[in-house]
């Protein structure tokens, strides 16, 4: 259970960080997704590149609602 909690905390932190970034300096979607990917990688999220891009797209879409 601890590993799941850590992963959820990282993803939650990524979402929060992305939300703050979008609120303070909205940019093109492509640039925003790149920033989300960099943030996730900096926090140690290790996923295949395509999966990381899918996660970034989902986060960006949720924040855009």
Backbone torsions as a table, in degrees:
resi	resn	phi	psi	omega
1	UNK	NA	-31.5	-177.8
2	UNK	-62.3	-40.4	-179.7
3	UNK	-63.3	-41.2	178.6
4	UNK	-62.9	-42.2	178.4
5	UNK	-62.0	-39.9	179.4
6	UNK	-65.5	-45.7	179.4
7	UNK	-61.2	-45.1	179.3
8	UNK	-64.2	-37.2	177.7
9	UNK	-65.8	-40.8	178.3
10	UNK	-64.2	-46.1	-179.9
11	UNK	-64.9	-41.6	177.2
12	UNK	-61.4	-41.3	177.1
13	UNK	-65.4	-37.9	177.7
14	UNK	-64.3	-42.9	179.2
15	UNK	-63.8	-44.4	179.5
16	UNK	-63.3	-44.1	178.6
17	UNK	-63.8	-41.1	178.4
18	UNK	-65.5	-39.8	179.7
19	UNK	-62.5	-44.7	178.7
20	UNK	-63.3	-42.1	178.1
21	UNK	-61.0	-42.4	179.0
22	UNK	-67.3	-38.5	-179.1
23	UNK	-69.6	-34.8	-176.0
24	UNK	-86.9	-32.6	-176.2
25	UNK	-149.4	77.2	-179.9
26	UNK	-64.2	135.5	-179.8
27	UNK	-131.7	-177.6	175.7
28	UNK	-60.5	150.0	-179.0
29	UNK	-56.3	-40.9	-178.8
30	UNK	-63.1	-43.2	178.6
31	UNK	-65.6	-40.3	179.5
32	UNK	-62.5	-44.3	179.6
33	UNK	-62.2	-39.5	178.0
34	UNK	-62.8	-39.8	178.6
35	UNK	-66.7	-39.3	178.1
36	UNK	-62.6	-43.8	179.6
37	UNK	-61.6	-45.5	178.8
38	UNK	-61.0	-41.2	-179.9
39	UNK	-63.9	-45.9	179.9
40	UNK	-61.1	-42.8	179.4
41	UNK	-64.8	-38.1	-179.6
42	UNK	-67.1	-25.1	179.2
43	UNK	-90.4	3.9	173.9
44	UNK	90.1	13.6	177.0
45	UNK	-73.5	117.7	-176.8
46	UNK	-110.1	99.7	177.5
47	UNK	-131.9	159.4	173.3
48	UNK	-59.4	146.4	-174.1
49	UNK	-52.8	-42.9	-178.6
50	UNK	-66.4	-37.8	177.8
51	UNK	-67.5	-38.0	177.9
52	UNK	-64.3	-40.5	177.8
53	UNK	-66.2	-38.9	177.2
54	UNK	-62.6	-42.9	178.6
55	UNK	-63.0	-43.0	178.3
56	UNK	-62.3	-41.1	177.7
57	UNK	-62.1	-43.8	179.2
58	UNK	-62.6	-43.3	179.2
59	UNK	-63.6	-45.6	-179.5
60	UNK	-62.9	-40.8	179.1
61	UNK	-64.2	-43.0	179.7
62	UNK	-64.4	-38.3	-179.9
63	UNK	-72.4	-25.4	-179.5
64	UNK	-77.6	-13.3	-178.0
65	UNK	-73.5	NA	NA
